[in-house]
Amino acid sequence: MEKYFKNYMLMDKLLQLSSQSKQNILHYFKSYACIDWKYVSENRVFFGLMENEHLPNGPNGYKLMNALEKEVKVLEQLGIEIITPSSIYFPQTLSFFKPNAKLLYAKGNKSLVTNKHNVAIVGSRKPTAYGRKVAYDLAKYLALHDVCVVSGLAIGVDAQAHQGALDGGGKTIAVMASGVNLIYPKSNEKLAEQILAQSGVLLSEQMINEQPMRYHFPLRNRIISAISDVVIIIEAGDKSGSLITANHAIEQGKTVFALPGSIYSPSSEGANRLIFEGATPLIKFSHVLESMGLLIEENIETKKIPEHLSIHAKEIYQIILQKKRIDIEALCTLLKREYSEINSALSELVLEDLCDFARLNEIALK
């Protein structure tokens, strides 16, 4: 990884090489990880290098290498990892569709990037009350069914989706248009902290400390769709960036849902057009799970919760019915209650023979 990262930085960020020279070098070595700068230097004519194109093993090259060593140390100190195309955590979809992603920066639980069940929820930055509620409720519903929610950490629908997933005790991926250590917008800094605290991940193609540029957002959108099995457009105007995500998803062969809205509402114009062009209308939350082949046990919806249980026990039992298995720490986070309250309610459920301790610090439905 380190050699790949250093050569990527040299080729794409630090060395002033022409596009043709870069193409020649990469075509020969096939990967950044395999570049031999000494060989390139000894065969400058073969690689089409001009006299003014300097290499890292030439004059002042040691300064470049020292700068790279410092960059690697900064990444380690910030807890940021590099995901290269050879990593098992790299979404291979990004290797097949242009523009190709050369590496990703991840802060947090990077294994979520290639999680088996990821669903993207994106939409307007200025959603209606209806759009905000659907984004939040849908994300929470998916989280309760062990589906990881993907979004772009923007205000509006994105923030609602992330928060819904967190409040559902689930995991969420925030794909950013800035560096992963530079939260944008600043109003979502606490949300980003919560994502990391609940074993989520911040993901970006941009270098650390890089400010979000206008052209970064459509690039970010192709990553959102690439790491998701399903993409859901909640509300989108006729020129919304969410439609770019939907188009990437269609190109990548992903299932696309769109929330139907009023024909009089500008915020639903783009979503309604997607449905007209073939996207699946979002009618029931369960349809999203069904599209991924996740079966829903109907008796969970209809099974009666014993009336004599305490309020806390009822809350916990409802969650166990949906998730089947959950650890106590996740319950505390989800319900925002103390361990003592959770343990008391769990003891009540165990005595009623409704659940049992499956293993250390984890409970399961009986």
VENVENDA-V551290 format. One record per residue. SS is DSSP state (alpha for helix, beta for strand, coil for the rest). PHI is phi as a letter, one per 30 degrees, with the letter a starting at -180 (999 if undefined). PSI is psi in radians with two decimals (* if undefined). Layout:
# VENVENDA-V551290
SS&PHI&PSI, SS&PHI&PSI
This chain:
# VENVENDA-V551290
coil&999&-0.77, alpha&d&-0.73, alpha&d&-0.73, alpha&e&-0.84, alpha&d&-0.79, alpha&d&-0.76, alpha&d&-0.60, alpha&d&-0.82, alpha&d&-0.73, alpha&d&-0.85, alpha&d&-0.80, alpha&c&-0.34, alpha&b&-0.63, alpha&c&-0.80, coil&d&2.40, coil&d&1.17, coil&c&2.58, coil&d&2.79, alpha&e&-0.66, alpha&d&-0.70, alpha&d&-0.78, alpha&e&-0.78, alpha&d&-0.73, alpha&d&-0.76, alpha&d&-0.83, alpha&d&-0.60, alpha&d&-0.63, alpha&d&-0.81, alpha&d&-0.23, coil&i&-0.55, coil&b&2.62, alpha&e&-0.60, alpha&d&-0.32, alpha&c&0.00, coil&d&2.24, coil&c&1.78, alpha&d&-0.51, alpha&d&-0.74, alpha&d&-0.70, alpha&d&-0.76, alpha&d&-0.66, alpha&d&-0.22, coil&b&0.85, coil&e&-0.74, coil&d&-0.74, coil&e&-0.68, coil&d&0.03, coil&i&0.48, coil&d&2.38, coil&d&2.90, coil&d&-0.57, coil&d&0.08, coil&c&1.87, coil&c&2.63, coil&c&2.82, coil&d&-0.33, coil&c&0.24, coil&c&-2.82, coil&e&2.37, coil&i&0.18, alpha&d&-0.55, alpha&d&-0.51, alpha&d&-0.71, alpha&d&-0.78, alpha&d&-0.65, alpha&d&-0.70, alpha&d&-0.66, alpha&d&-0.69, alpha&d&-0.71, alpha&d&-0.69, alpha&d&-0.75, alpha&d&-0.73, alpha&d&-0.66, alpha&d&-0.74, alpha&e&-0.77, alpha&d&-0.74, alpha&d&-0.60, alpha&d&-0.08, coil&i&0.52, beta&c&2.27, beta&c&2.66, beta&c&2.28, beta&c&1.96, beta&c&2.89, coil&e&-0.34, coil&d&-0.10, coil&d&2.58, coil&d&-0.24, coil&c&0.06, coil&d&2.20, coil&d&1.96, coil&d&-0.38, alpha&e&-0.59, alpha&d&-0.27, alpha&d&-0.31, alpha&c&-0.26, coil&b&2.38, coil&d&2.63, coil&d&2.39, coil&d&2.46, coil&d&2.27, coil&c&-0.48, beta&a&2.85, beta&b&2.55, beta&c&2.30, beta&b&2.31, beta&b&1.99, beta&j&-2.59, coil&d&1.49, alpha&d&-0.33, alpha&d&-0.35, alpha&d&-0.42, alpha&e&-0.66, alpha&c&0.53, coil&e&2.61, coil&d&-0.62, coil&b&1.68, beta&c&2.35, beta&b&2.23, beta&c&2.34, beta&b&1.99, beta&b&2.86, coil&l&-2.77, coil&d&2.57, coil&d&-0.28, coil&b&1.17, coil&d&2.82, coil&d&2.98, alpha&e&-0.64, alpha&d&-0.80, alpha&d&-0.70, alpha&d&-0.76, alpha&d&-0.77, alpha&d&-0.76, alpha&e&-0.81, alpha&d&-0.89, alpha&d&-0.71, alpha&d&-0.77, alpha&d&-0.72, alpha&d&-0.72, alpha&d&-0.80, alpha&d&-0.71, alpha&d&-0.69, alpha&d&-0.29, coil&c&0.45, coil&i&0.58, coil&c&2.31, beta&d&2.30, beta&c&2.29, beta&c&2.36, beta&a&-3.04, coil&c&0.21, coil&i&0.35, coil&d&2.94, coil&d&2.87, coil&i&-2.31, alpha&e&-0.76, alpha&e&-0.88, alpha&d&-0.69, alpha&d&-0.70, alpha&d&-0.81, alpha&e&-0.80, alpha&d&-0.67, alpha&d&-0.74, alpha&d&-0.73, alpha&d&-0.76, alpha&d&-0.33, coil&d&0.10, coil&i&0.34, coil&c&-2.98, coil&c&2.67, beta&b&2.58, beta&c&2.21, beta&c&1.96, beta&c&2.09, beta&c&2.71, coil&c&-0.04, coil&c&-3.13, coil&d&2.63, coil&d&-0.27, coil&c&0.17, coil&b&1.56, coil&d&2.23, coil&b&2.25, coil&d&2.79, alpha&d&-0.48, alpha&d&-0.27, alpha&c&0.27, alpha&d&-0.77, alpha&d&-0.63, alpha&d&-0.75, alpha&d&-0.71, alpha&d&-0.72, alpha&d&-0.66, alpha&e&-0.80, alpha&d&-0.66, alpha&d&-0.48, coil&c&0.57, coil&i&0.57, coil&c&-2.92, beta&b&2.48, beta&c&2.29, beta&b&2.43, beta&a&2.67, coil&c&-0.26, coil&d&2.67, coil&d&2.73, coil&d&2.59, coil&i&0.11, coil&d&2.22, coil&d&2.61, coil&d&2.20, coil&c&2.78, alpha&e&-0.71, alpha&d&-0.19, alpha&d&-0.53, alpha&d&-0.82, alpha&d&-0.54, alpha&d&-0.74, alpha&d&-0.67, alpha&d&-0.58, alpha&d&-0.47, alpha&d&-0.70, alpha&e&-0.83, alpha&d&-0.61, alpha&d&-0.59, coil&c&0.09, coil&c&2.54, coil&d&-0.59, beta&b&2.47, beta&c&2.25, beta&c&2.15, beta&c&2.01, coil&d&-1.05, coil&b&2.42, coil&a&2.27, coil&d&3.11, coil&d&-0.47, coil&c&0.50, coil&d&2.55, coil&d&-0.38, alpha&d&-0.51, alpha&d&-0.49, alpha&d&-0.74, alpha&e&-0.76, alpha&d&-0.74, alpha&d&-0.70, alpha&d&-0.75, alpha&d&-0.75, alpha&d&-0.77, alpha&d&-0.62, coil&d&0.02, coil&i&0.41, coil&c&2.74, beta&d&2.33, beta&b&2.19, beta&c&2.65, beta&b&2.46, coil&d&2.07, coil&d&2.51, coil&b&3.08, coil&d&2.43, coil&d&-0.22, coil&c&-0.13, coil&c&2.07, alpha&e&-0.52, alpha&d&-0.21, alpha&c&-0.02, alpha&e&-0.81, alpha&d&-0.73, alpha&d&-0.74, alpha&d&-0.66, alpha&d&-0.64, alpha&d&-0.75, alpha&d&-0.74, alpha&e&-0.60, coil&d&0.01, coil&k&-0.09, coil&d&2.69, beta&d&2.20, beta&d&2.38, coil&d&1.76, coil&c&-0.74, coil&b&2.49, alpha&e&-0.64, alpha&d&-0.41, alpha&d&-0.51, alpha&d&-0.79, alpha&d&-0.74, alpha&d&-0.61, alpha&d&-0.36, coil&c&0.10, coil&i&0.33, coil&c&2.02, coil&d&2.50, coil&c&2.20, coil&d&1.97, alpha&d&-0.53, alpha&d&-0.30, alpha&d&-0.67, alpha&d&-0.61, alpha&c&-0.25, coil&d&2.28, coil&d&2.43, coil&c&2.22, coil&e&2.24, coil&d&-0.51, coil&d&-0.12, coil&d&2.69, coil&d&2.89, alpha&e&-0.79, alpha&d&-0.71, alpha&d&-0.67, alpha&d&-0.76, alpha&e&-0.82, alpha&d&-0.71, alpha&d&-0.65, alpha&d&-0.70, alpha&d&-0.74, alpha&d&-0.64, alpha&e&-0.66, alpha&d&-0.74, alpha&c&-0.31, coil&i&-0.67, beta&a&2.31, beta&a&2.56, beta&c&2.80, alpha&d&-0.65, alpha&d&-0.72, alpha&d&-0.65, alpha&d&-0.74, alpha&d&-0.74, alpha&d&-0.77, alpha&d&-0.79, alpha&c&-0.16, coil&h&0.84, coil&b&2.87, coil&d&2.77, alpha&e&-0.68, alpha&d&-0.71, alpha&d&-0.73, alpha&d&-0.82, alpha&d&-0.66, alpha&d&-0.78, alpha&d&-0.66, alpha&d&-0.68, alpha&d&-0.67, alpha&d&-0.76, alpha&d&-0.68, alpha&d&-0.76, alpha&d&-0.53, coil&d&0.00, coil&i&0.62, coil&c&-0.39, beta&a&3.01, beta&a&2.83, beta&d&2.03, beta&d&-0.72, beta&a&-3.07, coil&e&2.12, coil&i&0.33, beta&b&2.47, beta&c&2.74, beta&b&2.67, beta&d&2.45, coil&c&*
